[in-house]
Amino acid sequence: MSNRTSATMVLVASLVFAGCRGADPRRGAAVPHYGIVADASGSASGGCPDVAGLAGRILTQHRPRRGSTLSVLATGDESTAMEPRLIGTFDLPVDNRVIEARQGVEKRRSRFLSNVWKRCDLAQGAELSSIFLGIRRGVEHLQSLGCGEDNACYLYVSTDGEENANTQIKSALDRSADERPLPAPIRNNGIHVVICGVAETVGLQQRNAGYTRQLTRRRDPQRADRLREVWLALFAKPDLVRLEPYCQKGVGADEAIKTGTVVSMPAAPGNITSRAAGAQR
């Protein structure tokens, strides 16, 4: 046997062994991370179904690698000086279909979505919508994990976009007579930001004894256009920002929490086949 033939056989054997061990062909590539910022104010109607839906969207639309994480933040209130709360960090496990049955993958995915929903339920409601600061901290958190121009990451934001904690942004949205310059834009270099749920707002809220409270004033096309215009101006890289009227819902996640059954998430348009199922860190 020639040396060349021997070397070829050794190489093939090494590749087979690595494949049996579930080696990642992208080993050495940057590890992407993901984040969700949930608007905890009463005017945003999405709530935990949106958060669970976004977690499912990350699993189906992206391809997390070993080491990828999901960080979930909720907007803050007076008790946190308007700073967002980090309510959970989860590992995004990869799908080892070569060595794991499909049923096991689905169970891990269901458990992951249930854990995200449960942790979201722990976040208490906020009176104000400190959306801008929540997004800024979410971007900074992903950057601290190594996200940037050399490692693209995604931050999803569930909100109606009605900022009222930052007076500069609120006056810009309302086109107030005393409108002031917007705050410095968020440096989202390499971080894609998807703001969904801008149409999922609560107008009137019924209180006890028939009392009604207005949370969001009536919308018109001009208000919708203004929301998009102002929010895109708040990012250094607006080309990496997308606004969507609705968030994908966590269909069936509430039942999965009670029964432990598998959650079936509807696929997002243009998605990639699911590559992950979950475990909480």
WOGIUR-V297283 format. One record per residue. N is the residue number from 1. NEAR is the number of other C-alpha atoms within 8 Angstrom. Layout:
n=N near=NEAR
n=N near=NEAR
This chain:
n=1 near=4
n=2 near=5
n=3 near=6
n=4 near=6
n=5 near=8
n=6 near=9
n=7 near=8
n=8 near=8
n=9 near=8
n=10 near=8
n=11 near=8
n=12 near=8
n=13 near=8
n=14 near=8
n=15 near=8
n=16 near=8
n=17 near=8
n=18 near=9
n=19 near=8
n=20 near=9
n=21 near=6
n=22 near=9
n=23 near=8
n=24 near=5
n=25 near=4
n=26 near=5
n=27 near=6
n=28 near=4
n=29 near=5
n=30 near=6
n=31 near=10
n=32 near=12
n=33 near=13
n=34 near=14
n=35 near=13
n=36 near=16
n=37 near=15
n=38 near=13
n=39 near=15
n=40 near=14
n=41 near=11
n=42 near=10
n=43 near=11
n=44 near=14
n=45 near=9
n=46 near=12
n=47 near=11
n=48 near=9
n=49 near=12
n=50 near=13
n=51 near=17
n=52 near=15
n=53 near=14
n=54 near=14
n=55 near=11
n=56 near=11
n=57 near=13
n=58 near=10
n=59 near=14
n=60 near=15
n=61 near=13
n=62 near=11
n=63 near=11
n=64 near=14
n=65 near=10
n=66 near=8
n=67 near=8
n=68 near=13
n=69 near=11
n=70 near=12
n=71 near=12
n=72 near=12
n=73 near=15
n=74 near=14
n=75 near=19
n=76 near=16
n=77 near=14
n=78 near=6
n=79 near=6
n=80 near=9
n=81 near=7
n=82 near=12
n=83 near=11
n=84 near=14
n=85 near=9
n=86 near=9
n=87 near=12
n=88 near=9
n=89 near=11
n=90 near=11
n=91 near=12
n=92 near=16
n=93 near=13
n=94 near=10
n=95 near=8
n=96 near=7
n=97 near=8
n=98 near=6
n=99 near=7
n=100 near=8
n=101 near=7
n=102 near=7
n=103 near=6
n=104 near=8
n=105 near=13
n=106 near=11
n=107 near=11
n=108 near=11
n=109 near=14
n=110 near=16
n=111 near=12
n=112 near=12
n=113 near=14
n=114 near=13
n=115 near=9
n=116 near=13
n=117 near=14
n=118 near=9
n=119 near=10
n=120 near=10
n=121 near=8
n=122 near=7
n=123 near=9
n=124 near=6
n=125 near=7
n=126 near=11
n=127 near=7
n=128 near=8
n=129 near=15
n=130 near=17
n=131 near=12
n=132 near=8
n=133 near=11
n=134 near=15
n=135 near=10
n=136 near=9
n=137 near=9
n=138 near=13
n=139 near=13
n=140 near=8
n=141 near=8
n=142 near=13
n=143 near=9
n=144 near=7
n=145 near=7
n=146 near=7
n=147 near=15
n=148 near=12
n=149 near=8
n=150 near=7
n=151 near=11
n=152 near=11
n=153 near=13
n=154 near=11
n=155 near=14
n=156 near=13
n=157 near=13
n=158 near=17
n=159 near=15
n=160 near=14
n=161 near=8
n=162 near=10
n=163 near=11
n=164 near=10
n=165 near=10
n=166 near=9
n=167 near=7
n=168 near=11
n=169 near=12
n=170 near=12
n=171 near=12
n=172 near=12
n=173 near=11
n=174 near=6
n=175 near=7
n=176 near=8
n=177 near=4
n=178 near=5
n=179 near=9
n=180 near=7
n=181 near=5
n=182 near=9
n=183 near=7
n=184 near=5
n=185 near=9
n=186 near=9
n=187 near=8
n=188 near=13
n=189 near=8
n=190 near=12
n=191 near=14
n=192 near=11
n=193 near=12
n=194 near=12
n=195 near=13
n=196 near=14
n=197 near=15
n=198 near=14
n=199 near=7
n=200 near=12
n=201 near=11
n=202 near=11
n=203 near=10
n=204 near=9
n=205 near=9
n=206 near=8
n=207 near=8
n=208 near=5
n=209 near=4
n=210 near=6
n=211 near=7
n=212 near=8
n=213 near=8
n=214 near=8
n=215 near=10
n=216 near=10
n=217 near=6
n=218 near=5
n=219 near=6
n=220 near=6
n=221 near=6
n=222 near=6
n=223 near=9
n=224 near=9
n=225 near=8
n=226 near=9
n=227 near=11
n=228 near=9
n=229 near=8
n=230 near=11
n=231 near=9
n=232 near=9
n=233 near=9
n=234 near=12
n=235 near=12
n=236 near=10
n=237 near=9
n=238 near=9
n=239 near=5
n=240 near=10
n=241 near=12
n=242 near=8
n=243 near=9
n=244 near=10
n=245 near=9
n=246 near=9
n=247 near=12
n=248 near=9
n=249 near=10
n=250 near=13
n=251 near=11
n=252 near=9
n=253 near=14
n=254 near=9
n=255 near=9
n=256 near=13
n=257 near=10
n=258 near=6
n=259 near=6
n=260 near=9
n=261 near=9
n=262 near=10
n=263 near=12
n=264 near=6
n=265 near=10
n=266 near=5
n=267 near=8
n=268 near=9
n=269 near=4
n=270 near=5
n=271 near=9
n=272 near=8
n=273 near=6
n=274 near=9
n=275 near=11
n=276 near=14
n=277 near=16
n=278 near=13
n=279 near=12
n=280 near=8
n=281 near=5
